[in-house]
């Protein structure tokens, strides 16, 4: 098992650097790009950037699933990471020119790159650690994912405040451009060390039409009891996370009156909370599926966000409640991820992970629209009320529909 843990390291680091760069770029646009336009355009920029990142997942997830099924997942990851370098160069040009469309094109291309290798990076977990390694691999990778979110978000906030200092202004382009390209280059280098033994491709046909793909995948997933509910539960989790992520920025700026560095710190603490929840769940699962953790996580999220809405707390209590929300979100998420990877056999896993991505990012795109409508029409506190309502609904659905969610027992996954 120790040897197996060593084999995880290249995948973990590659994924960590990719997530860090995604979030660093996105939040640089949130924090800096919004200063290039009028103040009343802030929520539009946030919604547009979030939407552009997820659209490629909706359009290209069928292709990503086919690639993960038919080709070496390690090679897909390596090529995707290589393409990240010129993508970041394009984004850098946007910052140099203070050009929102060019910077946004970088976000779109990063979404495309991430969409194409996402099924491969999650599908390769089982190739590296075997079926018994799914809970550990999923929990550890998700923990590192949210540490990447943490560092990327926090760094963007610090850089945003720092480069507004007149003394450092001449160096701001160097700081922004060099870091995003450096992270991309390091991620490509570590991806070259990923070499698991992969299963043999099958010959099953897969439609590249997103509508046909989602219909066929939904129909196939009915063969596995609870699989569609799990996939839609995960999609709702990410929609909730997207809404929270987008809403924290205007709430911290307008209601709590915090700086970008302080806002970035809170979002970094949120990432720590999710990462801790993911890791703790991965460890206590101990090679078993513990689906009863899903409604427990939903209950914790629901209570925390409801209190934020009802109390509209000051900075300290707000931070505590939002971090608790994040911790329980990690507990909610990991059993759902492990369920998919343990129940879907062979190369079909890549296709189902692509189906999961398509549904997931459709929900995230919808969340960008919901945020734009609710926040512009009301305020960030009402957005928290909307999020709380969504959490309570999905918690009830998962408790009623997912096998094992009502019972305090575990299911072996290493058989």
Secondary structure, 3 states (H helix, E strand, C coil): CHHHHHHHHHHHHHHHHHHHHHHHHHHHHHHCHHHHCCHHHHHHHHHHHHHHHHHHHHHHHHHHHHHHHHCCHHHHHHHHHHHHHHHHHHHHHHHHHCCHHHHHHHHHHHHHHHHHHHHHHHHHHHHHHCHHHHHHHHHHHHHHHHHHHHHHHHHHHHHHHHCCCCCCHHHHHHHHHHHHHHHHHHHHHHHCCCCCCCCCCCCCCCCCCHHHHHHHHHHHHCCCCCHHHHHHHHHHHHHHHHHHHHHHHHHHHHHCCCCHHHHHHHHHHHHHHHHHHHHHHHHHHCCEECCHHHHHHHHHHHHHHHHHHHHCCCHHHHHHHHHHHHHHHHHHHHHHHHHHHHHCCCCHHHHHHHHHHHHHHHHHHHHHHHHHHHHHHCCHHHHHHHHHHHHHHHHHHHHHHCCCCCCCCCEECCC
